[in-house]
Amino acid sequence: QVQLVESGGGSVQAGGSLRLSCAASGSIVGVNAVAWYRQAPGKQRELAARIMKGGSTDYADSVRGRFTISRDATKNTVYLQMTSLKPEDTAVYYCNIYLASRGGFWGQGTQVTVSS
């Protein structure tokens, strides 16, 4: 089993910052990528940022330059540093880990609310 626990969500004003954490535990072998997705009310879940096993990263156009994904392998934790937040960043943010032999696993999500 794989468990993902997100934390760090909350309510901020536009222009503020938050740092999300995704702590993984369990049978974590063969990680291909860890990603942050987000889902706003009434919209489909979308990729916000992803970090590959080799360390390369990619971002949605809407967050590039404002969000930074990083990892701490010693803690089995991936972070999403979000700066210059906008009301349109309001969503539930989900962590996803993709294992080579077992597919993807999701966390429970953490709410981020940005007020104007």
C-alpha positions as a Markdown table, in Angstrom:
| # | Residue | x | y | z |
|---|---|---|---|---|
| 1 | Gln | 0.0 | 0.0 | 0.0 |
| 2 | Val | 0.9 | 3.6 | -0.6 |
| 3 | Gln | -0.3 | 6.5 | 1.5 |
| 4 | Leu | -0.1 | 10.1 | 0.5 |
| 5 | Val | -0.9 | 12.8 | 3.0 |
| 6 | Glu | -1.2 | 16.4 | 1.8 |
| 7 | Ser | -0.9 | 19.4 | 4.1 |
| 8 | Gly | -0.3 | 23.1 | 4.0 |
| 9 | Gly | -3.5 | 24.3 | 2.4 |
| 10 | Gly | -5.5 | 27.3 | 3.7 |
| 11 | Ser | -6.9 | 30.7 | 2.9 |
| 12 | Val | -4.8 | 33.6 | 1.7 |
| 13 | Gln | -5.2 | 36.9 | 0.0 |
| 14 | Ala | -4.2 | 37.4 | -3.6 |
| 15 | Gly | -0.5 | 37.9 | -3.8 |
| 16 | Gly | 0.2 | 35.7 | -0.9 |
| 17 | Ser | 2.1 | 32.4 | -0.6 |
| 18 | Leu | 1.5 | 28.9 | 0.6 |
| 19 | Arg | 3.6 | 25.8 | 0.7 |
| 20 | Leu | 2.0 | 22.4 | 0.2 |
| 21 | Ser | 3.5 | 19.2 | 1.4 |
| 22 | Cys | 2.9 | 15.6 | 0.3 |
| 23 | Ala | 4.3 | 13.0 | 2.6 |
| 24 | Ala | 4.5 | 9.5 | 1.2 |
| 25 | Ser | 4.6 | 6.3 | 3.1 |
| 26 | Gly | 4.3 | 2.6 | 2.5 |
| 27 | Ser | 5.7 | 0.5 | -0.3 |
| 28 | Ile | 7.3 | 3.3 | -2.4 |
| 29 | Val | 9.4 | 1.5 | -5.0 |
| 30 | Gly | 10.0 | 2.6 | -8.6 |
| 31 | Val | 8.8 | 6.1 | -8.4 |
| 32 | Asn | 8.5 | 7.6 | -12.0 |
| 33 | Ala | 7.0 | 10.9 | -11.0 |
| 34 | Val | 5.2 | 12.9 | -8.3 |
| 35 | Ala | 2.8 | 15.5 | -9.3 |
| 36 | Trp | 0.4 | 18.1 | -7.9 |
| 37 | Tyr | -3.0 | 18.3 | -9.6 |
| 38 | Arg | -5.8 | 20.7 | -8.7 |
| 39 | Gln | -9.5 | 20.8 | -9.2 |
| 40 | Ala | -11.5 | 23.9 | -9.0 |
| 41 | Pro | -15.3 | 23.8 | -8.4 |
| 42 | Gly | -17.1 | 22.7 | -11.6 |
| 43 | Lys | -13.9 | 22.1 | -13.5 |
| 44 | Gln | -11.8 | 19.0 | -14.4 |
| 45 | Arg | -8.8 | 18.1 | -12.4 |
| 46 | Glu | -5.7 | 19.5 | -14.1 |
| 47 | Leu | -1.9 | 19.1 | -13.7 |
| 48 | Ala | -0.3 | 22.0 | -11.9 |
| 49 | Ala | 3.3 | 20.7 | -11.5 |
| 50 | Arg | 5.3 | 17.5 | -11.8 |
| 51 | Ile | 8.7 | 16.3 | -10.8 |
| 52 | Met | 10.2 | 13.3 | -12.6 |
| 53 | Lys | 12.5 | 10.6 | -11.0 |
| 54 | Gly | 15.5 | 12.3 | -12.6 |
| 55 | Gly | 14.6 | 15.6 | -11.0 |
| 56 | Ser | 13.3 | 17.4 | -14.1 |
| 57 | Thr | 10.1 | 19.4 | -13.6 |
| 58 | Asp | 7.3 | 20.7 | -15.7 |
| 59 | Tyr | 4.5 | 23.1 | -15.0 |
| 60 | Ala | 1.1 | 24.2 | -16.3 |
| 61 | Asp | 1.4 | 27.5 | -18.2 |
| 62 | Ser | -0.9 | 29.1 | -15.7 |
| 63 | Val | 1.5 | 28.5 | -12.7 |
| 64 | Arg | 4.9 | 28.6 | -14.4 |
| 65 | Gly | 7.1 | 31.2 | -12.7 |
| 66 | Arg | 4.9 | 31.3 | -9.6 |
| 67 | Phe | 4.9 | 27.7 | -8.4 |
| 68 | Thr | 7.9 | 25.5 | -7.6 |
| 69 | Ile | 7.8 | 21.8 | -7.1 |
| 70 | Ser | 10.6 | 20.2 | -5.1 |
| 71 | Arg | 11.4 | 17.0 | -3.1 |
| 72 | Asp | 13.2 | 15.8 | -0.1 |
| 73 | Ala | 14.0 | 12.2 | -0.6 |
| 74 | Thr | 15.2 | 11.8 | 2.9 |
| 75 | Lys | 11.7 | 12.6 | 4.1 |
| 76 | Asn | 9.8 | 11.0 | 1.2 |
| 77 | Thr | 8.1 | 14.4 | 0.8 |
| 78 | Val | 7.3 | 16.6 | -2.2 |
| 79 | Tyr | 6.6 | 20.2 | -1.8 |
| 80 | Leu | 4.7 | 22.8 | -3.9 |
| 81 | Gln | 5.8 | 26.4 | -3.1 |
| 82 | Met | 3.1 | 28.7 | -4.4 |
| 83 | Thr | 3.7 | 32.4 | -4.7 |
| 84 | Ser | 1.9 | 35.4 | -6.1 |
| 85 | Leu | -1.3 | 33.5 | -5.6 |
| 86 | Lys | -4.4 | 34.5 | -7.6 |
| 87 | Pro | -8.1 | 33.9 | -7.0 |
| 88 | Glu | -8.1 | 31.5 | -9.9 |
| 89 | Asp | -5.6 | 29.3 | -8.1 |
| 90 | Thr | -8.5 | 28.4 | -5.7 |
| 91 | Ala | -8.9 | 24.7 | -5.8 |
| 92 | Val | -8.5 | 21.4 | -4.0 |
| 93 | Tyr | -4.9 | 20.3 | -4.6 |
| 94 | Tyr | -4.1 | 16.6 | -4.9 |
| 95 | Cys | -0.8 | 14.8 | -4.7 |
| 96 | Asn | -0.2 | 12.0 | -7.1 |
| 97 | Ile | 2.6 | 9.5 | -7.2 |
| 98 | Tyr | 3.2 | 7.2 | -10.2 |
| 99 | Leu | 5.0 | 3.9 | -9.6 |
| 100 | Ala | 6.5 | 2.1 | -12.5 |
| 101 | Ser | 4.9 | -1.3 | -11.7 |
| 102 | Arg | 1.8 | -0.3 | -9.9 |
| 103 | Gly | 0.4 | 2.9 | -11.4 |
| 104 | Gly | -0.8 | 6.0 | -9.7 |
| 105 | Phe | -1.9 | 6.8 | -6.2 |
| 106 | Trp | -3.8 | 9.8 | -4.9 |
| 107 | Gly | -3.8 | 11.7 | -1.7 |
| 108 | Gln | -7.0 | 13.0 | -0.1 |
| 109 | Gly | -6.5 | 16.6 | -1.2 |
| 110 | Thr | -6.0 | 19.9 | 0.5 |
| 111 | Gln | -8.1 | 23.1 | 0.0 |
| 112 | Val | -6.4 | 26.3 | -1.2 |
| 113 | Thr | -8.6 | 29.4 | -1.2 |
| 114 | Val | -7.3 | 32.7 | -2.6 |
| 115 | Ser | -9.4 | 35.8 | -2.0 |
| 116 | Ser | -9.2 | 39.0 | -3.9 |
